[in-house]
Amino acid sequence: MAKLKVTQIKSLIGRKKNHRLSVKGLGLKKIGDSKVLEDTPSVRGMVNQVDYLLNVEEVK
């Protein structure tokens, strides 16, 4: 299965609560944090919701 490298590039200050919770659910805590996650529908949904806060790369 494909993997995604997700990096937070913007602050969560002043963002909607559900957007903050989605970023937390991805395992990110502060600007510059990165995680490699499985490309599942649930992860993809969270990434799509907060894509303006993240950089997403496909990792093989």
N, C-alpha and C positions, 0 to 999 in steps of 0.2 A: 504494500500500500504506500502511496505517496506521503511525503512529509512536508510540512510547512514550517519555515522559520519566520516567527512573528516577532517584530521589534517595536517597542513603544517609542514614538518620536515626538509626541505632544503631551502636555500636562492634562490631568483629569480635573483640575480646578475649574469649577463653574459648569461642569458637564452634567447631563441628566443622570439621575441615580441608576437607571437600568444600563446606561452606557458604562458607568464606573464599575458596576457589578460584572458586566461582560468582560471588561479588561482584567478584573480580578480573577474571574473564572478561567481566563486564558493563562493565569499564573504570572502576570506581569505586575510589578509593584511601583516602578518609577521609570522616568525617561532613560532610555538606553538599555533597559532590560530586554533580553531575548530569550525565546523558548522555541524548541523544536517540537512540534505537535503532529499527531496523526491527522491526515486530511479526512475527517469524518463529517457528516452533514451537520452535527451539532457544533463542531468547531468552526466549520465554514460559515454557519449562520451568525455566530458571535463575531467573527472577523468581518463579515459583510456589514454588520450593524455599526461597527466602530472603525471602519476602514480609514476614516479621515484622521485617526490617532495613531495608525500603525503603518509599518512597512512590512510587506509580506513577500517572501521568496519561496519558491519551490525547491526543496532539497531532495537529492536522490540517494 
